[in-house]
Amino acid sequence: MIVLAGALGGALWGGMLARRRGGARADIAQYAAAFAIAGAILGLFATIAVERML
């Protein structure tokens, strides 16, 4: 669940960042995809950390 939240949050953050910088639709999509991947990876590490602590 943390992975999905990280991916969604990253996609939203990347899309808003690209839009704020005046990017075209392709730029917005690329930023959203890249940030979603980064957010999912961070969420994966967070999930592993939480599971190890419990």
C-alpha positions as CSV (number, residue, x, y, z in Angstrom):
1,M,0.0,0.0,0.0
2,I,2.9,2.3,0.7
3,V,4.3,1.6,-2.7
4,L,1.0,2.7,-4.4
5,A,0.8,5.8,-2.3
6,G,4.4,6.7,-3.2
7,A,3.8,6.1,-6.9
8,L,0.6,8.2,-6.9
9,G,2.2,11.0,-4.9
10,G,5.2,11.0,-7.1
11,A,3.1,11.2,-10.2
12,L,1.1,14.1,-8.9
13,W,4.2,15.9,-7.7
14,G,6.0,15.4,-11.1
15,G,3.0,16.5,-13.1
16,M,2.6,19.6,-11.1
17,L,6.3,20.4,-11.3
18,A,6.3,20.1,-15.0
19,R,3.2,22.1,-15.4
20,R,4.6,24.9,-13.2
21,R,7.7,24.9,-15.4
22,G,5.6,25.4,-18.5
23,G,6.0,22.0,-20.0
24,A,4.0,20.5,-22.9
25,R,1.8,17.4,-22.4
26,A,4.6,15.1,-23.2
27,D,6.9,16.8,-20.7
28,I,4.2,16.5,-18.0
29,A,3.7,12.8,-18.7
30,Q,7.4,12.1,-18.6
31,Y,7.9,14.0,-15.3
32,A,4.9,12.2,-13.9
33,A,6.2,8.8,-14.9
34,A,9.7,9.4,-13.7
35,F,8.5,10.7,-10.3
36,A,6.0,7.9,-10.0
37,I,8.8,5.3,-10.5
38,A,11.0,7.2,-7.9
39,G,8.1,7.3,-5.5
40,A,7.3,3.6,-5.9
41,I,10.9,2.7,-5.2
42,L,11.0,4.9,-2.1
43,G,7.7,3.3,-1.0
44,L,9.2,-0.1,-1.5
45,F,12.1,0.7,0.7
46,A,9.7,2.1,3.3
47,T,7.6,-1.0,3.2
48,I,10.6,-3.2,3.7
49,A,11.7,-1.1,6.6
50,V,8.3,-1.3,8.3
51,E,8.1,-5.0,7.8
52,R,11.6,-5.5,9.3
53,M,10.6,-3.5,12.3
54,L,7.5,-5.5,13.0
